[in-house]
Amino acid sequence: MKKIQNLLAISAFLLLLLATACTAQKGYRLPAAHPEIFEFAQRREFCTKCHGFQKEPIDFQRYNHTPLFTESHRLVAYQDDRVCALCHSFSFCNDCHATRVELKPSLKNQTENYRRMQHRGDYLARHRIEGRMDPTSCFRCHGNPRSSQTCQPCHG
């Protein structure tokens, strides 16, 4: 009988401890947006410029917009899109990742020649060469060219 009372007392204490831990308001909370005094406009910003290089509570260094950031931003956006929302609206993502309207960078950015962009402005003329050099790079996004809706009109 004494063992059962001790076990119940320990269980009640642990349950109370768990409830206290769950309701505690601790840790870093992201603001809804940066204060209005920040104007990001056309320049790339490094988060660590203001937030420093601390890894906790958020590793802001991962969000720095380096020249290669467009290639790796998917990983950090999936990790916590609320950090992205501090500077970017949801429509910012849709400019490149729209699901309802097919994005054609070769038409949208005809004079763009940024090498790290998915498809440069002159890509329609060049994709044949790049597709033969590394066809897996096409399959990664477009799938099989014989069945893909983006490839089939031309490649049958």
Sine and cosine of phi, psi and omega as CSV:
sin_phi,cos_phi,sin_psi,cos_psi,sin_omega,cos_omega
0.00,0.00,-0.65,0.76,0.00,-1.00
-0.90,0.44,-0.60,0.80,0.01,-1.00
-0.91,0.42,-0.64,0.77,-0.01,-1.00
-0.91,0.41,-0.66,0.75,0.02,-1.00
-0.90,0.44,-0.68,0.74,0.03,-1.00
-0.90,0.45,-0.68,0.73,0.01,-1.00
-0.89,0.45,-0.68,0.74,0.04,-1.00
-0.91,0.42,-0.65,0.76,0.01,-1.00
-0.91,0.42,-0.70,0.72,0.02,-1.00
-0.91,0.42,-0.67,0.74,0.02,-1.00
-0.89,0.46,-0.69,0.72,0.02,-1.00
-0.89,0.46,-0.67,0.75,0.02,-1.00
-0.89,0.46,-0.71,0.71,0.01,-1.00
-0.91,0.42,-0.63,0.78,0.04,-1.00
-0.90,0.43,-0.67,0.74,0.05,-1.00
-0.90,0.43,-0.67,0.75,0.04,-1.00
-0.89,0.46,-0.68,0.74,0.02,-1.00
-0.90,0.43,-0.69,0.72,0.02,-1.00
-0.89,0.46,-0.64,0.76,0.03,-1.00
-0.91,0.43,-0.67,0.74,0.00,-1.00
-0.91,0.41,-0.60,0.80,-0.02,-1.00
-0.94,0.33,-0.54,0.84,-0.05,-1.00
-1.00,-0.04,-0.15,0.99,-0.04,-1.00
-0.91,0.42,0.69,-0.72,0.01,-1.00
-1.00,-0.09,0.98,0.19,0.00,-1.00
-0.80,-0.59,0.26,-0.97,0.05,-1.00
0.99,-0.17,0.09,-1.00,-0.05,-1.00
-1.00,0.09,0.73,-0.69,0.08,-1.00
-0.90,-0.43,0.78,-0.63,0.03,-1.00
-0.95,0.31,0.66,-0.75,0.12,-0.99
-0.95,0.31,0.26,-0.97,0.00,-1.00
-0.91,0.40,-0.54,0.84,0.01,-1.00
-0.31,-0.95,0.20,-0.98,0.11,-0.99
-0.93,0.37,0.43,-0.90,0.10,-0.99
-0.86,0.51,0.45,-0.89,-0.08,-1.00
-0.90,0.43,-0.26,0.97,-0.02,-1.00
-0.93,0.38,-0.31,0.95,0.02,-1.00
-1.00,0.09,0.78,-0.62,0.07,-1.00
-0.85,-0.53,0.96,-0.27,-0.10,-1.00
-1.00,0.06,-0.55,0.84,0.08,-1.00
0.57,0.82,-0.89,-0.46,-0.16,-0.99
-0.99,-0.12,-0.09,1.00,-0.08,-1.00
-0.99,-0.12,0.52,-0.86,0.05,-1.00
-0.99,0.13,0.66,-0.75,-0.03,-1.00
-0.89,-0.45,0.52,-0.86,0.14,-0.99
-0.98,-0.20,0.84,-0.54,0.00,-1.00
-0.86,0.51,-0.56,0.83,-0.05,-1.00
-0.94,0.34,-0.22,0.98,0.05,-1.00
-0.85,0.53,-0.64,0.77,0.01,-1.00
-0.96,-0.28,-0.60,0.80,-0.13,-0.99
-1.00,0.03,-0.21,0.98,0.02,-1.00
0.98,0.21,-0.10,-1.00,-0.10,-0.99
-0.97,-0.24,0.31,0.95,0.03,-1.00
-0.93,0.36,0.62,-0.78,-0.01,-1.00
-1.00,0.08,-0.34,0.94,-0.03,-1.00
-0.90,-0.43,0.60,-0.80,-0.01,1.00
-0.98,0.18,-0.34,0.94,0.02,-1.00
-0.76,-0.65,0.68,-0.73,0.04,-1.00
-0.99,0.10,0.99,0.11,-0.08,-1.00
-0.91,0.41,-0.33,0.95,0.02,-1.00
-0.88,0.48,-0.52,0.85,0.02,-1.00
-0.92,0.40,-0.36,0.93,-0.04,-1.00
-0.99,-0.11,0.02,1.00,0.04,-1.00
-0.87,0.49,0.71,-0.71,-0.04,-1.00
-1.00,0.03,0.97,0.25,0.05,-1.00
-0.97,0.22,0.17,-0.99,0.02,-1.00
-0.85,0.53,-0.45,0.89,0.00,-1.00
-0.99,-0.10,0.13,0.99,-0.09,-1.00
-0.88,0.47,-0.55,0.83,-0.02,-1.00
-0.89,0.45,-0.43,0.90,0.01,-1.00
-0.99,0.16,-0.44,0.90,-0.09,-1.00
-0.90,-0.43,0.05,1.00,-0.10,-1.00
-0.91,0.41,-0.38,0.93,0.02,-1.00
-0.85,0.52,-0.67,0.75,-0.05,-1.00
-0.90,0.44,-0.70,0.72,-0.01,-1.00
-0.97,0.23,-0.52,0.85,0.03,-1.00
-0.92,0.39,-0.62,0.79,0.07,-1.00
-0.93,0.37,-0.52,0.85,-0.03,-1.00
-0.92,0.40,-0.72,0.69,0.00,-1.00
-0.31,-0.95,1.00,-0.04,-0.03,-1.00
-0.94,0.35,-0.22,0.98,0.04,-1.00
-0.92,0.39,-0.50,0.87,0.05,-1.00
-0.93,0.38,-0.66,0.75,0.05,-1.00
-0.89,0.46,-0.61,0.80,-0.05,-1.00
-0.93,0.37,-0.20,0.98,0.08,-1.00
-0.90,0.44,-0.54,0.84,-0.03,-1.00
-0.90,-0.43,-0.52,0.85,-0.12,-0.99
-0.93,-0.38,0.63,-0.78,0.11,-0.99
-0.99,0.11,0.23,-0.97,0.01,-1.00
-0.88,0.48,-0.56,0.83,0.00,-1.00
-0.91,0.42,-0.39,0.92,0.05,-1.00
-0.88,0.48,-0.67,0.74,0.03,-1.00
-0.91,0.41,-0.63,0.78,-0.05,-1.00
-0.92,0.39,-0.33,0.94,0.05,-1.00
-0.85,0.53,-0.57,0.82,0.02,-1.00
-0.94,-0.33,-0.45,0.89,-0.13,-0.99
-0.93,-0.37,0.48,0.88,-0.02,-1.00
-0.89,0.46,0.64,-0.77,-0.02,-1.00
-0.97,-0.23,-0.38,0.93,-0.05,-1.00
-1.00,0.07,-0.60,0.80,-0.02,-1.00
-0.90,-0.45,0.79,-0.62,-0.04,-1.00
-0.93,0.36,0.78,-0.63,0.02,-1.00
-1.00,0.05,0.78,-0.63,0.07,-1.00
-0.87,-0.49,1.00,-0.03,-0.04,-1.00
-0.85,0.52,-0.50,0.87,0.00,-1.00
-0.92,0.40,-0.40,0.92,0.08,-1.00
-1.00,-0.08,-0.64,0.77,-0.04,-1.00
-0.93,0.38,-0.63,0.77,-0.06,-1.00
-0.83,-0.56,0.91,0.41,-0.12,-0.99
-0.89,0.45,-0.49,0.87,-0.01,-1.00
-0.99,-0.17,0.02,1.00,-0.03,-1.00
-0.94,0.35,0.74,-0.67,0.06,-1.00
-0.77,-0.64,0.40,0.92,0.03,-1.00
-0.92,0.39,0.88,-0.48,-0.15,-0.99
-0.90,0.43,-0.44,0.90,-0.06,-1.00
-1.00,0.04,-0.07,1.00,0.03,-1.00
-0.93,0.36,0.53,-0.85,-0.05,-1.00
-0.81,0.58,-0.78,0.63,0.04,-1.00
-0.73,-0.68,0.90,-0.44,0.00,-1.00
-0.93,0.37,0.23,-0.97,-0.03,-1.00
-0.84,0.54,-0.54,0.84,-0.01,-1.00
-0.99,-0.11,0.35,0.94,-0.17,-0.99
-0.92,0.40,-0.59,0.81,-0.01,-1.00
-0.84,0.54,-0.60,0.80,0.01,-1.00
-0.97,0.25,-0.44,0.90,-0.12,-0.99
-0.97,-0.23,-0.23,0.97,-0.18,-0.98
-0.91,0.41,-0.38,0.92,0.04,-1.00
-0.89,0.46,-0.68,0.73,-0.01,-1.00
-0.92,0.38,-0.76,0.65,-0.03,-1.00
-0.92,0.40,-0.56,0.83,0.02,-1.00
-0.91,0.41,-0.56,0.83,0.03,-1.00
-0.98,0.21,-0.52,0.86,0.02,-1.00
-0.95,0.32,-0.64,0.77,-0.04,-1.00
-0.53,-0.85,0.98,0.18,-0.05,-1.00
-0.90,0.45,-0.42,0.91,0.00,-1.00
-0.91,0.41,-0.44,0.90,0.03,-1.00
-0.92,0.39,-0.47,0.88,0.07,-1.00
-0.98,0.22,-0.68,0.73,-0.06,-1.00
-0.89,0.46,-0.50,0.87,-0.05,-1.00
-0.83,0.56,-0.65,0.76,-0.01,-1.00
-0.97,-0.26,-0.60,0.80,-0.15,-0.99
-0.99,-0.14,-0.21,0.98,-0.03,-1.00
0.96,0.29,-0.38,-0.93,-0.01,-1.00
-0.92,0.38,0.81,-0.59,-0.04,-1.00
-0.90,0.44,-0.36,0.93,0.02,-1.00
-0.97,0.25,-0.43,0.90,-0.06,-1.00
-0.89,-0.46,-0.21,0.98,-0.04,-1.00
-0.95,0.32,0.67,-0.74,-0.01,-1.00
-0.92,0.39,-0.44,0.90,0.02,-1.00
-0.99,0.14,-0.38,0.92,-0.05,-1.00
-0.98,-0.19,-0.55,0.84,-0.16,-0.99
-0.85,0.52,-0.63,0.78,-0.01,-1.00
-0.83,0.56,-0.58,0.82,0.00,-1.00
-0.99,-0.13,-0.59,0.81,-0.12,-0.99
-1.00,-0.08,-0.09,1.00,0.06,-1.00
0.84,0.54,0.00,0.00,0.00,0.00
